[in-house]
Amino acid sequence: MSCKNLKMICFSPTRTTRRILDAIAEGVGAEQTEVIDVTRADRVPEVCDCAADDLVIIGAPVYSGRIPLTAVERFKALRSCGSPAVPVVVYGNRAYEDALIELSDIAAEAGFKTVAGAAFIGEHSFSTEKTPIAVSRPDEDDLDKACEFGKSLASKLADGAFDDSAFEVPGNRPYKDRSPGMSASPVSSDDCQLCGACERVCPTAAIVTGASVETDPDKCIFCCACVKVCAFEARKLEVPRLLEVSQWLVDNFSERREPEVFI
Ligand SMILES: Cc1cc2nc3c(=O)[nH]c(=O)nc-3n(C[C@H](O)[C@H](O)[C@H](O)COP(=O)(O)O)c2cc1C
């Protein structure tokens, strides 16, 4: 089986997962590549059918060692009868724990067959100038590794070497518990120009821009897309518990981690 059609399905609020998937796709070099980006609620297809000979790469960030619930919900649109799938998770240099096996199980549930997997590193969503965590990842080296991984996928497909046994990726079942939810969100300061950029990138439609920026704290998933997109540095995550977490990450997880591929 060679790779004619590549489908990439991703949830990626701050775009690190998306950049890794793009680099993998470049390495695969399929005749046709279709991107189904489910980061925004209004872009989620009702059903996304994948043909048996599509190669499907499914990408999501790691939130507390798991796949974010919003992504789990949106991946429910996926359907297949046996297409080869490659789960890819991107994490902020701490750990990916049970996220990769969870994504592989989501794929299996939708009828896919996991044939490979990978965990890459992206700048942590909570990273700021004061608490820098995995800044500017993925970098050139990461993207080269992602592209190489894509090339290996293409040659394995061409050899038919994926056709044999079921493939296992690291992680535990049952998965670790999700972190308890919190009703809070980033806030906009007086520097806000009401440009609406934060509203446009919010994956859960938690932000409404009018005469001021209003954020629904019950919808916010702390992805920090709104903080990172703000050209005026007016949006900040000043939730005390998360500021503590950021400092803990800096103190304990600053040593560079490298991507892991399973093929
Ligand atoms: C709520 C939340 C929880 C996170 N939990 C983890 C984690 O358990 N381990 C880790 O290394 N990074 C964690 N991160 C960081 C993200 O996995 C990382 O920044 C990733 O690159 C974001 O992907 P995206 O750019 O596609 O949104 C977390 C981020 C958020 C917002």
The ligand as an SDF file (V2000), in Angstrom:
LIG
                    3D

 31 33  0  0  0  0  0  0  0  0999 V2000
   -4.8420   22.6570   30.5920 C   0  0  0  0  0  0  0  0  0  0  0  0
   -3.4890   22.2150   30.0850 C   0  0  0  0  0  0  0  0  0  0  0  0
   -2.8940   21.0810   30.5870 C   0  0  0  0  0  0  0  0  0  0  0  0
   -1.6330   20.6710   30.1090 C   0  0  0  0  0  0  0  0  0  0  0  0
   -1.0700   19.5120   30.6040 N   0  0  0  0  0  0  0  0  0  0  0  0
    0.1440   19.1200   30.1600 C   0  0  0  0  0  0  0  0  0  0  0  0
    0.7420   17.9190   30.6590 C   0  0  0  0  0  0  0  0  0  0  0  0
    0.1440   17.1350   31.3990 O   0  0  0  0  0  0  0  0  0  0  0  0
    2.0190   17.6320   30.2730 N   0  0  0  0  0  0  0  0  0  0  0  0
    2.7260   18.4590   29.4540 C   0  0  0  0  0  0  0  0  0  0  0  0
    3.8930   18.1910   29.2230 O   0  0  0  0  0  0  0  0  0  0  0  0
    2.1450   19.5650   28.8860 N   0  0  0  0  0  0  0  0  0  0  0  0
    0.8780   19.9050   29.2220 C   0  0  0  0  0  0  0  0  0  0  0  0
    0.2830   21.0190   28.6690 N   0  0  0  0  0  0  0  0  0  0  0  0
    0.9800   21.7510   27.6050 C   0  0  0  0  0  0  0  0  0  0  0  0
    0.4860   21.3820   26.1960 C   0  0  0  0  0  0  0  0  0  0  0  0
    0.4130   19.9950   26.0400 O   0  0  0  0  0  0  0  0  0  0  0  0
    1.4670   21.9510   25.1510 C   0  0  0  0  0  0  0  0  0  0  0  0
    1.6590   23.3160   25.3490 O   0  0  0  0  0  0  0  0  0  0  0  0
    1.0400   21.7020   23.7250 C   0  0  0  0  0  0  0  0  0  0  0  0
    2.1400   22.0310   22.9040 O   0  0  0  0  0  0  0  0  0  0  0  0
   -0.1650   22.5350   23.3100 C   0  0  0  0  0  0  0  0  0  0  0  0
   -0.6000   22.1180   22.0260 O   0  0  0  0  0  0  0  0  0  0  0  0
   -1.3080   23.0870   20.9340 P   0  0  0  0  0  0  0  0  0  0  0  0
   -0.2520   24.1150   20.5630 O   0  0  0  0  0  0  0  0  0  0  0  0
   -1.5920   22.1800   19.7980 O   0  0  0  0  0  0  0  0  0  0  0  0
   -2.4850   23.7050   21.5780 O   0  0  0  0  0  0  0  0  0  0  0  0
   -0.9690   21.4310   29.1090 C   0  0  0  0  0  0  0  0  0  0  0  0
   -1.5970   22.5780   28.5970 C   0  0  0  0  0  0  0  0  0  0  0  0
   -2.8430   22.9570   29.0680 C   0  0  0  0  0  0  0  0  0  0  0  0
   -3.5060   24.1590   28.4670 C   0  0  0  0  0  0  0  0  0  0  0  0
  1  2  1  0
  2  3  1  0
  2 30  2  0
  3  4  2  0
  4  5  1  0
  4 28  1  0
  5  6  2  0
  6  7  1  0
  6 13  1  0
  7  8  2  0
  7  9  1  0
  9 10  1  0
 10 11  2  0
 10 12  1  0
 12 13  2  0
 13 14  1  0
 14 15  1  0
 14 28  1  0
 15 16  1  0
 16 17  1  0
 16 18  1  0
 18 19  1  0
 18 20  1  0
 20 21  1  0
 20 22  1  0
 22 23  1  0
 23 24  1  0
 24 25  2  0
 24 26  1  0
 24 27  1  0
 28 29  2  0
 29 30  1  0
 30 31  1  0
M  END
$$$$
